[in-house]
Amino acid sequence: MASLYVDSSVDEIRADGRSLALYRDGRLAGRVPLVPLERVVIQGNVAVQTRALHLLADEGVGVHLVSGRQGAWRASVVGREHKHVALRVAQVRAHLDPAASTAFARRWVGRKLSGQLENAERWLRRNPSEREKVHAARVALEAALGGVEGAEVESLRGIEGAAARAYFGAMAAVLPPSVNFQGRNRRPPLDPANALLSLTYTLIHAEWADQLRLAGFDPGVGFFHALEYGRESLACDLVEPCRPAADRWVVSLFNEGVFRASDFGSGGARAGCWLKDAARRRYYLCYEEWVHGLRPGWRREAYELAGELAGEVAGETGSDPVGGDIGGVAPGQAPKDSGEESR
């Protein structure tokens, strides 16, 4: 499947048969066939023809709107959502069940901490001159992992937060000094590394929200992240185990010279730091290359989670609670990868 990223180089999107036509200053700038398009990410002031939105909705292509130089997520338009509510009932029941919510939270926080520990060990091998800071992070992460089992959700949040401070200290030690990374900051990000971390997390969140909707979930009802008006808490939950891979990738982009401090603009504490236009286009290409092999696993995980919860409902009722399908795929059954294999 493919993604389309649209920024200020395009000012209008129109439907054109089975394609999207991209216009700039009233002139055709290009066409994008609908197949095999899976998502459209729009950043900037772009007019989208209503007929184009209908076309995308009919094909189940998600449209994600991000704004500002930092690419902050604003909204998603989803064409087809799962028609069966029994899974969402099971999701809410699990959310309201402290034991079930805690079990899911421990699973995802544990995976995140394990990934962060793996990163710290890798950075320790590759950066022996920064052994003190990275080793301190490894010790903190090992201790945090040891505290996951038996911890309640509130305690997990504290464990995760304490580990994050040490972990990002290690990341600061292995990034080039030119990016001036002093630790995690956001809204807005204040340095190049934080700008790329924020943008990458935003895109991963949008992808998870799509996968969850297509699997039949309500992305707003999570287990680790509390309910909050307008927040897709379940998507936030599933992003957590993905963060270490994103962190490692962002660090490699800077250490391998793919991006440099000169690729970013800055407007101070209020405006933050952002990718310049040409660099942002390069970033999207890099992101697609990196994320391509991860998507099949995310898709399978969403459907496996649906099967895990739907199975509990089936056991209660003695019948299939989610009869029917979307495109021939029932909750709990992962769709074929359509040729998208890990590489």
PyMOL commands that set and color helices and strands:
alter all, ss='L'
color gray80, all
select helices_A, chain A and resi 50-58+86-96+98-126+128-148+153-174+177-179+192-215+233-255+261-263+268-271+277-291+295-317
alter helices_A, ss='H'
color red, helices_A
select strands_A, chain A and resi 2-6+12-16+19-24+27-33+37-43+47-48+62-67+72-77+264-266+273-275
alter strands_A, ss='S'
color yellow, strands_A
deselect
rebuild
show_as cartoon
